[in-house]
Amino acid sequence: MKKLALLAFFYCAFSYAADKWLEMPNNAGGKIILLQSGCDNTGAGRLVIATTPQGKNVMGCWYYFADMIHVAWKTGDSSSFNPNDFVAKENK
């Protein structure tokens, strides 16, 4: 049920501005931030940003498939995450 609610959030609650996003902590001490903005203006995937406390950011494209969030990083690496690990955030 939680996955269904999260999936509904992905498709209904996001605005196309960065007013709302999903995030989780990463192993580098920063965050993984999922945005609804299209990836590279191709319409395939959505923008993801991984941050670090040192200020280095890595970008990529994320996709929701088979109950997982999959990321193709611009570095050529790929990752998969449990959607339940992300928390909804929004600008106030």
N, C-alpha and C positions, 0 to 999 in steps of 0.2 A: 504494500500500500504506500509506503514511504517513497519508493521509486516512482510510482505512478504520480504521486503529488509533485515530486521533483520534475518529472517529465512535463507535467502540465505547466509548471512554473517556467520551464525553458521556452515553451511555445506560446504562452499567454502573457506572462507577467513582464517579460523584458520589454523595455522600450528600445528604440534603435539608437538613442543617445546613450552615453555611459552613465545614466542615472541609476541603473540597477545592474548588478553583476553577481557572479558567484566566485567565492574564493576559498582557498585552503592553505595552510602552511606547507612549505616545501622543505626538503632536507638541507637546503643552503641557508636556512634561517629567514627566508623571505616568504613570498606568497606566490601561488598560482592563481591567476585571475582569468576567469572565463567571461568574455564579452559577447554580446549578440551581434556586434558589427561583423559584416562579411570579411572574409579573409582575402586580402589582395584584390578586392573588387572582382573576384571571379564568380562569386555566388556559391562556391564550394567550400563548406566548412565555415567556422566562425573564428574570430581572433582570440588568441590566448597569449598572456604575458606571464613570464616567470620572473620575479624580482629577487634581488639579494640585498642584504644590508650594505654591501659595498657599492651599490648603485648599478651593478651590471644587470641588464635585462635581456632575456631571450624571448623571442616571439615565435609564434607558430600558428597552426590551424587546429581547431578541435572539432570533433564529430561525436555524436551520441549514436552508438550502435551496439546491439546485443547486450543491453543493460550496463554498458560501461562507457566512460568518456575516453576517447582515444585522441592523442595529440601527435601531430607530425610537426616536430620542431624545425625551425629554419636551419639549425645546425646539421640536419640530416638524421638526428636521433628520433625515436618515437617512444611514447609512454602511454600507459592505460591507467585509469583511475576509477575507483568506486564513486559513483555520483553522490552517495550518502556522506562522503567526506567533505563535501563542499557546503558552504553556508551562504545564504542569500544576503546581499548587502545592498544598500541604496543611499544616495545622497539625500541629506535632509534639507 
